[in-house]
Amino acid sequence: MSSHDGSTPGSDPSTAQSSQPSISMSSGSRGRMDLAWGHCREAPELSVGCKKTKLVCLYCAKVFAGGGINRFKQHLARAKGEVEQCRKCPPDVRHQMLLNLKGNAETKKKS
């Protein structure tokens, strides 16, 4: 019976693992590990005839036709000069995106 108990904890990690692949599988081959994905949605209904899926901001409903997740982060962080700034983004999310963008810039400088 103890061997049966040993298999029960083995099924718990598989359950935890099944929630992780669902995130990466729904997101394509690269995976969507960036925090900014939680603040936008993909809009395939707006992408008819386009190769890339458009992104829609969950706060202000602005549609992004290109530029990827980094451009969307700039929108949330209210980066000047790059994209239209999101005025409805909560301050904590804005701060998170600013830190993330700064971290990306520092990583590029080291490379």
N, C-alpha and C positions, 0 to 999 in steps of 0.2 A: 504494500500500500504506500510505502514511502516513495517508491519509484513513481507512482501516480501523482503524489504530491510534488515531486521534482518536475514533472511535466507541466503542472499547472503554472508555476512561475515562468516556465518557458513560453507559455502562451500569452502571458502578460506583456513581455517585451515585444512579441510579434504584433500584439494589438497596438502598442505604442508605435511600432515601426510602420504599421499600416496607415496611420494618420500622417506620417511624414512623407511617404511616397505619393500619397494622394495630392499633396501640395505640388511636388515637383512634376508628377505625371500630368496634371492638368495644365501645367505651365509650359510644356514643350520640352525640347531637348536640353536646353541650358539650365532650366530650373529658375524658380523665382524666389531667390533667397533674400532679396533686398526688402527693407522695411517699407519702402514706398509703395509696394504692391498692395499693401493693406489699406491704402488711401485712395485707390483708383479702381476702376473696373474696366475690363475690356468690352468694347462695343462692336461686336461683329455685324450687328444690324446697320451700323454706320459705315462699315468697311466694304460694302458690296462693290466689287470691281477693283478693289485695292489689294496689293500683296500683303500689306501689314495691317494688323488689327489696330484700330484706334483706341485710345485710352480716354476715359472720362473721369474728371476729378469728382470725388464723392462730396466735396464741400461746396464748390461753386458751379459744378456741371460743365466746366470748360472742356472742350474736346481737343485732344492732341492727335494730330495726324502723323507726326513723325518726331524723331529725336530720342525716342526710347525713354527708359525709366530715369535716366540722369536728367533729362530735360524736365521731366515731371517733378523730380526732386527740387530742381531750381524754382519751379512754379510754387511749390509748397513753402520753400525757404525764403521766398520773395527776393530771389537774386535779381539785382538790377541789371537791366540791359539785355538779358538773355531771353526771357519769356515774360508773358503777362503774369503779374503777381497775384496770388490767391489771397483775397481779403477776408475769406471766411474760414481759413485754416486756423485751428486752435493754436495758441502760443506754444504749448508743449510739443506739438507735432512739428511746428516751424523750427523750434530749437533742435529737435532730433535731426531734422533734415539738414540744418546748417552744420551740425557736428559731423554728419555723415559726408557731406560734400567737402568739408575741410579735411577729413581723414582721407578721402579719395585723392585730393590734391597733394597731400603730403606723401602718400604712397607713390604717386606718379613721379614726384621729385626725387625720391630715393632710387627709383629704377633707372 
